[in-house]
Amino acid sequence: MTEDDIVHENGNYWVCKTKKNWFGYSENTYSVYKNGLTYAEPVVSFEQNEDGKSLAIKYCDYRAEKASRRGKLQEVANWIGEDHEL
């Protein structure tokens, strides 16, 4: 996999073209990855065609938006937990 294989990025999630080998069977896919501390973890894969590409991009955007909302909710929870004067 090279950087040229990346077709979409959103936050900590990204989509790339991959080739998987399963016991001698090769499968070309679009895979969604999540960046980790030291490596990227594959989340899900879709068939390598136009439908698979659009599904992978939509899923990548969905996961990034969900992570963004979770981060905002955590900020609010931290703020509520502190002593604040109104």
N, C-alpha and C positions, 0 to 999 in steps of 0.2 A: 504494500500500500504506500502510495506517495501523496504528497500534498495536492497534486493535480487531481487525485481521485475524489477530493472533497467537493461536494456539489452545493452544500448549504450549511450555514452556521447560525445559531441563535443562542446567545448566552453560553452556558456550559454544555450545550447539546449541539451535535453536528451530524451531517449525513455524508456518507461516502460510498463509492462503488467498491464492492468487495468480491472476492472469489473464495468460496469455502470448499474444502475437500473433505468429504465424508466417506471414508473407506473406499477410495477410488472413484467416487462419484463427485463431479465438480458442479457447483451451483453458483451462478453469478447473481448477486443481490445488491440492493441498496440497504445499508445498515445504519441505524441510528446509534450514536455513541454518546456517553455522558463523560465529561472530563472528571477525573479523580485527582487525588493529591499527587500521585506519581505515574498514573497511566489512565488511559481512557477505557471505560467499560462498555461493551456492547449491550444495548438495551433490547432492540428488536430488529429483524430483517424482513425486507419485502422483495418480491420478485423483481428482477432487473428489466423492467419495461416502463413505458410512460405512466401507467397506473401505479406501479410500484414506486416510482420516483415521486409522484405527487403525494402518495400516501405517506411515504417516509418524511417528506418535507412538512406535511401537515402535522404528523405525529411529533416531529422534532419541535415545531412551534408550540404545539399543545403542552409538551413537557416543560419547555422553557417558560411559558406563561404560568403554568401551575407552580413551578419553582419560584418564580418572581412573586406570585401572590402569597405563597407560603412565607417568603422572606419578609414581605410587608406586614403580614399578620404577626410574625414574631417580633418585629419592631414595635408594634402597637402593644403587644402583650408585655414586652420589656418596659415600655413607658408606663403602662398602668401599674406594673408591679413596683415602680419607684415611688418615693414620696414626692408629690407635686403640690405646689400651692396654686389654687385657682384664683 
